[in-house]
Amino acid sequence: MNLSMVTALWARLGERTKIIAVSVVAFLIGTFFGGRGATATANGRYVPWGNGSQVAALLDTQTGQIWIVDESTHKFRKGPSLPWGF
């Protein structure tokens, strides 16, 4: 099967079918290559937060609350919250 045959078949398809086919292929490619990146660039609700120090902390992006890991109990404790008026 050569390229002219594929081109001829593609030309016979309607515009709506072409758009659906391209969107399905784009979705599949995005699913395969889109995965989750490094933790520092995660787009979830809780993202790593730090100012260069060795203190492990998370930022709650919905409330602006910072959660700091307590070294003695290994649990999260509330830290300062961020103002939203900036």
C-alpha positions in Angstrom: 0.0 0.0 0.0 1.6 3.2 -1.1 1.0 6.8 0.0 -1.2 7.7 -3.0 -3.7 5.0 -1.9 -3.8 6.4 1.6 -4.2 9.9 0.3 -7.1 8.8 -1.9 -8.8 7.1 1.0 -8.3 10.2 3.2 -9.8 12.4 0.5 -13.0 10.3 0.4 -13.6 10.8 4.1 -16.0 13.5 5.3 -14.7 16.6 7.2 -16.4 15.4 10.5 -14.8 12.0 10.2 -11.3 13.5 9.6 -11.7 15.7 12.7 -12.7 12.8 14.8 -9.8 10.6 13.5 -7.3 13.3 14.1 -8.6 14.0 17.6 -8.5 10.3 18.5 -4.9 9.9 17.3 -3.9 13.1 19.2 -5.5 11.7 22.4 -3.7 8.4 22.0 -0.3 10.1 21.4 -0.9 12.4 24.4 -1.8 9.4 26.6 1.4 7.6 25.6 3.8 10.5 26.0 1.9 12.8 28.4 2.7 11.0 31.7 3.5 12.7 35.0 6.8 14.6 35.1 9.1 15.2 38.0 7.5 15.8 41.4 8.7 19.4 41.5 6.6 20.1 38.4 3.5 18.2 39.4 0.2 20.0 38.8 -1.9 18.3 41.5 -3.4 19.9 44.6 -0.3 19.4 46.8 3.0 20.5 45.3 6.5 20.6 46.9 7.2 23.9 48.6 10.6 25.2 49.7 12.8 28.2 49.8 16.1 26.4 49.2 16.3 25.0 52.7 16.3 21.3 53.6 12.8 21.6 55.2 10.3 19.3 53.5 7.0 21.0 52.9 4.0 20.9 50.7 1.7 23.7 49.4 -2.0 23.1 49.2 -2.9 25.0 46.0 -6.6 25.2 46.8 -6.3 26.8 50.2 -2.8 28.3 50.2 -1.9 26.4 53.4 1.7 25.2 53.7 2.3 21.8 55.4 5.7 21.1 57.0 7.0 17.6 57.9 7.8 17.4 61.6 11.1 15.6 61.9 10.4 14.0 65.3 7.0 12.5 64.5 7.2 12.3 60.7 3.7 13.9 60.4 2.6 17.0 58.7 1.9 20.1 60.8 0.4 23.4 59.6 2.7 26.1 58.6 2.0 29.6 57.5 -0.7 30.2 54.8 -0.2 32.3 51.7 -2.2 35.4 51.1 -4.3 35.3 47.9 -4.3 39.1 47.3 -1.0 39.3 45.4 
